[in-house]
Amino acid sequence: MNTHINFKENLAAENIAGMNINTQLFINGKFVPAINGGTIDVLNPANGQIITKIAAAEAEDVDVAVIAAQNALPKWLETSAAERGRLLLKLADLIEENLEELAYLESLDTGHPIRDSRRLDVPRTAACFRYFGGIADKIEGSVVPVEQGFLNYVLREPIGIVGQIVPWNFPLMFTSWKLGPALAAGNVVVMKPSEITPLSTLKIAELIKQAGFPDGVVNIVPGYGHTAGQRMADHPDIGKISFTGSTQTGRNIVNASSGNLKRVQLELGGKGANIVFEDANIEAAVNGAAWAIFHNQGQACIAGSRLVLHESIADQFLEKFIDLAKSIRLGDPLDPDTEMGPLTSQAHRDKVLSYAKIALEQGGKVLTGGIVPNDDSLKHGYYVLPTIVEAKSDDRVAQEEVFGPFVTVLRFKDDKEALQIANNTEYGLGSGLWTNNLQRAHSFAKKIKAGMCWINSYKRVSPGSPFGGVGKSGYGREMGFEAIHDYTEVKSVWVNVDAQIPPHFKRDDS
């Protein structure tokens, strides 16, 4: 089942003749239909029209994928670390060679502006695979100093079969964040991309085949969470689940994992505090705060969705910030001039819009946005104007994850209050602060309860830097060497190097 897309019709600025999109499940190195024949409509968020239909994996398909992974595991374990790395590096090269197709698919499917898909999503995906390709043959154990006569060394071994569930907001990048360390460490994978945005992940499956990975090492089974996802969470032969998504679904996965006590890695919601102090560079902070919340339409777990302003600069800041928000160009994500595209689904757009009403009901103010754009060319898409509201720290809009182009403004009078506001949340993923006071910057970075903190910047990521949170934002880390730790088991080996019988219960034969 393939869909032919003509690039000339959809992306007039590019001279690309067309391509075929694989829309079936990828199991044991082949694209195959779902056992029960089910399909899922994949919609274009810019106009609500059907892009294509994909095969819908269910529990039976997950079982087949797990069997394929089990059969592939022995050969993959025998594959040298250097060869695993070479394959990952080859995949990175293929991603760069297919930049235009991948960027197009990501923008078509998610609503990401094509300028961001080209400049950020695809290059970051290649960089992640390249990083873990380089690290594959550098996963070292250690030697522990123990008592005389014994050698104790520690090995890191792959878990085995890993289940990975990819969210809909950055499907291409998250595919690499999960596959890269899992494969470098020697695991085999069953991955479920979101049924809303599966197309770029299925393209990666095609490139995995082209790169020469052994059949069954990677299996891609798009489907609904309550069917395919649930089966992955409770499957007795899957040794680990890596999940990125909502906090409630994360709880459900933890409960389901108890059957075989599988390891669980969770990257969940966020409510990032982005603090602007009175000594900050206002121009830089305004631009940084806009990037923190409006990039990818605010659909990012690390978004700076709480803008915490010192009262002495708040009005000056907001004047510039509101003007910038109003100037952002909404439009077709496939238009290179578009700065902000649609939200990824109609249901999600409606949820985001509901929070403008919630803000008003609790006595807050909508400073701009909170509605759909008044533009006939956008009326069929899932668009929301950049939205800025002012509220109190305990209001729902300052506590609940909106996950859209929606920022809540909070004011503070001193450092103590700023820290109280920043930590007044159940989440703990991203955070940021803008100041020229070096002592304050390091002090706040230590005291803010979050897995990541940016100083005079926001939303910077690198394959070598661990990504993850605390509290209801989950546990475990993506990327960096920390991710290798999360995809390996530790084995302690003791050797009696003196070949002496230990003294306990030793018989004296003299």
Steps between C-alpha positions, in 0.01 A plus 500: 500500500680813377386854444641711219544869580583755236730761649425750223137517606573537870829688513521717193823663614687173464570316177443145623321260271331276759550209729341189645412482867493163669188485716514140624654353813874435489565156651801274447639724227181508291201731463190292574128569553342476844375149580142618548516734199425813700608844386526848649442829318796737516382861472669815376466747791521795263169416330348198674522284187614138495862460394490122494393193696751299700478142623374485860704265718316314774611256770549216251732714287704599804539131585631428150742794526628374837562155350695662215705694754562184706626318192726790406648548847765221498653620174488863613674409827775336298537810282805697607449839661700657217263348243195623690657843496573480129136422424382794711745730321373371163144575612605855593645545150179373337292739708708792377470376142121487539468833680239647268268198509525467878445872557202497267343198671555647846343833407213343309417262784563713811455862391862591575604795281718361221773749590530330842477146364787572261714701739437314826304175492682311226854619584444426870375153412811424296723647772342277763556181302854616426573564867384155607672343201821645635436389856405139419856364538579719801259351752741405773466311825715555806725328751412530868779491762415211734687284753833341422488190279186592308422689180156661469400647167170649388348444156221688323280265300196574281156448650380301198162590350404862553157650437495869401198729469556821305279811547332705229668837557857427377469152349812512285737624769358277771540199273875565499514586871359156578646280227853644517600397854295178497674369187844627597472305826408179315125483555232410247192720474124496453392862449152650486484847345190707565207412278458875441850563357658171382630592155854615573565203729387262226742675264777438754403130492559503124843658553583245772442227244712686246782550752530124543377436854418129546131413462308513827742727686255790456124449465255791455134443594287817488168458674278628777625523855219291650577209266859491370638717778326305773633170365853637496468616860383164631687265263701249709793487257562875475765589756460877495251764392615848402202735481464868416156650548245600761543447873176302529603258225837469670326386818304243302821363350660468842200300622502277191874439530463326835417167332863423422653789696636649178710812523318822417639832376255790491527846347170665587340841536653834590412848616829679450570821691687758291616770742602850386685701765527878514861497371428283196568599141137576415529464122670162530252383764198603290627304201602208716163489676320500164711209380441321830121497457411556134746264326304201367181678607594445865462124460810415699530349846789736578315814384549810712128519572530706818661838437612632840582873483654735754242767576740786415540389136173311445310773316795588277557133424135426425466789259782358288393138552139558397609692190729212404226240557259695279760518223555123473400377154243220513447301184537182302786305660631415154550871422863594578383839630271349766627546855221317684281224363183331624467287810527132417136400552157659528439351844823648627424841350164502679669411829748785464222748422308389809780627724440860393149467647638331811741793551214752487281292732774510765549875475791503257550723197545402137760748375491372142378198306289225648300466178535359150638735233254704296638384167300305243813326373549342843141422594519128424821445697560460871643844565513704821639852527803542729341542840626692804301503823575650841397306806594394855745224578231265635259547208437202275672665203815526713478142626368282216686421180324673211747379236431773250605855401373613839715670764397608851660819634579518873667791682746492791660760727821326619713190452327309777159544337640413157631168632170427677309555175745294297468202735124533548418214261479122504712488186875532475629480144634822343571841654675819401626828640625824355748702705847654484566410866727195488454412867122513469506294180689209657304521824164477321621225267575293810179581689242469221338156509542395139704258294629778274573870543600749232672828590452790257359255246223242475428163336857418406553126446794285395543125453773507763292676766255300716134592454232421759327613814394442858166481681204450270727566203624143531834326552788367295680696232509529124832576327849530640684215666220492757280350229747214455468431872122483456531243219746266673503270800795493741671169568758461775759222446726369779820305427714324756835588343707315762314172433480449874206339673330761715558436871130448582434134588844400367606153618850451631616165354838495679 
